[in-house]
Structures are given as C-alpha cells and as structure tokens.
Amino acid sequence: MATIEQPTAKSITVIKGQITKAGNIGTTLEIKTDDDVQVGVEALTIIKKNAKLIKIEKDKFLDPIKALQKQTTAFFAPVELQLKTFEVEIKGKLSVYEMDKQKRIDEEERLLAERMKAEEMKPSDVVAEMATITEQPTAPIRTKKGGTVSYRIVYVATITERNLVPNEYYVMDEARVKREAIEAHKNDGRPIAGVVVEERKDVTVRA
C-alpha cells in the first residue's frame, strides 16, 4: 500500500503568522473613516490569500487519499453489488415463504372458527387444534455453519393517492420560498405572504 504523506507543523508555520497578523488588525479595527475601510480590506485580503494557501496545502495531502479512496471503492464495488443482489434475492424468497405459511395458518384458523360456529366442533377441540397449527414465536434458525436467520414483522407504506394526503404532512421547501421571494422583490413582483425580504450589504473581497 502506498505511503500517505502526513502534514507537519512546517506546512502552516508561515500561514499561522499571517493569520495572527490579520487577527490582530481585526481585533483593534474600528471602522470610522474611509482609511479604516482600506485597513479592513487589506486584512480581508490577507485572510483570503491565506485561505487559498491553506487549500493548496490541504490538497497536497488530501488528493492522494481521495484518489486511493476512489480507487478502493471502485475495486470492491462490483463484488459488493453482487453480494447485495444475492442477499435481497434470498431474503425475498424467505419472506415470501414465511408470508405464504402464515396465510395458510390464518386460513386454517378461519375454517376451524367456522366449524365451531356451525357446532361441527367443540370449542375445546378447536382450541386444541389451533394450538397445533398456530405460528409460535421461535428462536432464530441456526445453520450447521453457525449462521442464524430470524423473522420479524416490518411494515411498508406506499402512497397511492398523493392528493388525499393531509397538508400537515407536506414539508415546506424553504430554499425555494426564499429564492422566489427575493426574485419577486428584485423584480417588483408580488410578495409571498409570510415572507419579509430585507436588503443588506455583503462584503466581497478578491485576493
């Protein structure tokens, strides 16, 4: 396996000095004149330049790791897909078998109940017969090679008619609401009820 280079203190020594310089300016800075603005912009320029330097240094160490991760993932992906496919297929067959078995049990119980209702069987005989066919909780099935399989009831819900689902279950798309509210505000469009758009000045600095 290839050796991954580790970052050292030397990698950021110069950058830390520049960050400290910018931090000192920011701590004491008071914006009262245009000259103060110039000082603030210079400090922000230092910050932006060093942010780029940090990214360059980080990428020197992270890029090989990302490449190795991508290569390793691609190498194992076909086998993992096969395993998952086979697992889903076998579990599906086991599930169908168990569901069919339970349906047969339910049908036998229904027939016994009808016979009791028609007085063809005594209640005590029906209870005894049901005890022999009713599915009882069992311990996990163990294989000779040490594997185990157990069953549990899971519930799967499917939305068949979306128009009938109550509104309380719909989640607001906040990003869309805010985006369209801003667009309407900029273009003198109709505002969106419940949304207030404020104008603020953002600071953009290019190093």
N, C-alpha and C positions, 0 to 999 in steps of 0.2 A: 504493500500500500504506500502511496506517495506521502512524503512528509509535508505536513501543513505548517507553513511559517507562522510563528506567533508574534503578535505585536509587542513592542517593548516601550519603556518609558521614553526612549530616544525618539520614537515615532512622533511624539506630540510635545516634546520639550519646547520647541520654538513656538508652536501654536499656543501652548498654555501661556507663554509670556505675552503674546499678542492679545489673548483673551483677557488677561489680567489688566492690560493697558486699557482696553475698551471698557472693561467693567469699572475701572476707576473713573473714567470720563463719565460714564453713565450715572454713577453714584453721586457725583458732585455737580452734574449738569443741571442748570436751571435755564429754561427757555424763556428769555425776556426780550431778546433782540434778534435781528437777522443774523448777526455774528454768532449768536448762540446756536441758531439753527445750523449754521455751517459746521460748528463743532460737533453737533449731534449727528449730522450727515456723515462726517468723517469717521465718527465712532461706528456708525452703522456699516460704513464701507469696510472698515477693519473686520467687523463681525461677519459680513457676507463673504469676504475673501477667505477668511479662515474656515468658514463653514465649507467652502469648496475644497480647501486643502484637506480638511478632515475627511470629506467624502473620498478624495483621491487616496488618502492613506488607508481608509477603511476598505476600499475596493481592492487594494493590493493584497489584503489578507482574505477578504470575503469571496472574491471572484473565484479563486481556486476551490474553495469549499462549496460554493454554489454549483460549480461545474461538476465536482465529484458527486454531489447530492443528486444532480440531474442525471448523471451517467448511471449511478447506482439504482435510482428509481426506475429508469428505463430498462435496465438489465433484468430486474426482478418482476417488472410489470406483467409480462406475458404469463409467467408461472402463477402470479397472484391472481390474475384474471381467470385462469383455468381452475384454480382452487375454489374461487368464489362461485364460478359457474356450476361446478360439480356439487358444491355444498348446497346451493339453492335448489338444484335439481333433486338431490336425495332428500333434503328436508321437505320439499314439496310432496314427494311421494309418500313419505312417512306421515305427513299431516293429512293427506287425502285418505290414507288407510285408516287412521285413527278417527277421522270425522265420519267415514262410512260405517265403521264399527259402532260408533256412538248412535248413529241413525238407526242401525239395526236394533240396538238395545232399546232406544226410545219407542220404536215400533212394537217390539215385543211387550214392553210395559203397557203400551196403549191397548193392545189386544187383551192382555190379562185384565186390565181395568174394565174393558167392555164385557168380558166373560163374567167378572164378578158382579157388574151391574145387571147383567141378564140372569144372575143367580145360577150360572153354569159352574161356578167355582165358589168355594167357601173363602171368606176373607183371609183366614189363616193360611189356606193353601196358596192364595195369591201372594201373600207376604213372603212365604217360604220360597215360592217360585221366583219372585223378584230378586230375592237375596242371591240367587244363583246366577242371575244374568246382569244385575246392575253393575255398572262400572264403578269399581272401588279405587280410591287413591292407592297407587303402588309406588314402591321405591324405584329409583332410576334403573333402567335396563342396563345390565353390565355385559360387556363382551368378553370373550376369552383373552383378548389382548389388553384388557384394562380400561377400555373406553366406556363411557356411560351416556345414555340418552334418556332424557326425561321430557315429559309433555306439560305444557301449561296453556291455559286459555288466554288468547290475546284477542283484542277487538280491533277491527279495521273499519274505519268510517269513510264513506265515499259521498262526496257532494254531488247529487244528481240534478238538482234544480237550484242554481245559484240565486235566481230571482226570489226564491222563497226564504232565503236565509235572512234573519233579522239584521237590521242595520248595525246593531250593537257589536256584531262580530266582524265588522269591516274596520281595518286599521287605516288611519289617515296617512297619506303619503306626504309627510311634512316637507320633504325636499321639493316636491312638485308644487305644493301650495306656495311656499316661499318664492320659488323661482318665477312662477306665473304672477304672483303679487308684485314682484319687483318689475317684471316686464310691463305689467299694466300701469304701474306708477310712472315708469320712464316714458311710456308712450301715451300718457294721458288717457289710459283706458279705464274701464270700470273696476273699482277696487273690489277686493274679495272680502266679504263680511267676516269680521272677527280677526282680521289681519291688519296690523299697522306697519307701514313702511317708513323708515327714518333714513335721512341722508347723513352720512358720516364721511369724514376724510380718512382715507387709508394712506399709509406711508409706503412707497415703493423705492427701494434703493438698488441700483445695479453697480456691482463692484467691477 
